[in-house]
Amino acid sequence: MPDRRPLRVLVVDDEPLARQRVEDMLAHEGGIEVVGTADSGPAAVDAIRRLHPDLVFLDVQMPGGTGLDVVREVGAEQMPATVFVTAYDQHALAAFDLAAVDYLVKPFDDERFEQAFRRARRLVELQEVERLRGQLLAVLQGDGAGTAGAPTVQPAPQAQSGGGYLERFAVETRGKVRVIPASEVDYIVQSGPYAELYVADRRWLIREAMQTLEERLDPKVFLRIHRSAIVRIALVDTLLRGAGGDYEVQLKTGARLRVSRSRREAVEKALGIID
């Protein structure tokens, strides 16, 4: 059986150290070829047209144009699979996330890079890039307007119980898929378009929205206490009141999580403090 051809990768960033970091991380991955680098919008357009990469790591803000300017110039239908890279806040990237394979927010660690790269490779191998191009074209036609409320994540593989609630999470890590029972999750916090599952002393990252998790987790077991936090109710040890009327919950593990004022009453009812 012939070997599959290397994945051709282009790295685009105006910062030399940032380009080198991506190249160094790619050096640890097998079956790839870095076909070139670019340090500006115009140079990126030229490199994409000339080198025909399978995948591009594309900086969002560069001299001579943004990442979307590059996409507009190349044309959505001609773009390779794209991982956007940015130093800006995740919430500014809702439109990018609708169309990108993934995105990285600087500074990112090795595990987060590996997760984005492996997802990109899988989509390229499954020939899913055409679907992303269609989404990207829609973003460009709307210039990103009206996308802030649209779904910005693709759900991680999950298993549901007969009652419809999630029983376990499938978490990708270092090329493997680990199954995490929902009953073992202590709490969940939002991290941009991702959710961090805290299980004892471990942390797992899934690509899922907090609203979706709130709706799909058993409300008798889990409670959303803040727009960015969900806890396993049985683990809550203490409700703490701080200065200015702010509240926190302290878990039996010692972890502390903020409670939003709008959710305080629901927390008190769940803990039996009020009827």
Sequence and secondary structure as in RCSB ss.txt:
>XXXX:A:sequence
MPDRRPLRVLVVDDEPLARQRVEDMLAHEGGIEVVGTADSGPAAVDAIRRLHPDLVFLDVQMPGGTGLDVVREVG
AEQMPATVFVTAYDQHALAAFDLAAVDYLVKPFDDERFEQAFRRARRLVELQEVERLRGQLLAVLQGDGAGTAGA
PTVQPAPQAQSGGGYLERFAVETRGKVRVIPASEVDYIVQSGPYAELYVADRRWLIREAMQTLEERLDPKVFLRI
HRSAIVRIALVDTLLRGAGGDYEVQLKTGARLRVSRSRREAVEKALGIID
>XXXX:A:secstr
      EEEEEE SSHHHHHHHHHHHTTSSSEEEEEEESSHHHHHHHHHHH  SEEEEESEETTEEHHHHHHHH 
GGG  EEEEEESS GGGGHHHHHHSSEEEESS  HHHHHHHHHHHHHHHHTT HHHHHHHHHHHHHHTTTT TTS
       EEE TTSSEEEEEEEETTEEEEEEGGG  EEEEETTEEEEEETTEEEEE   HHHHHHHS TTTEEEE
ETTEEEEGGGEEEEEE GGG EEEEETTS EEEE GGGHHHHHHHTTS  
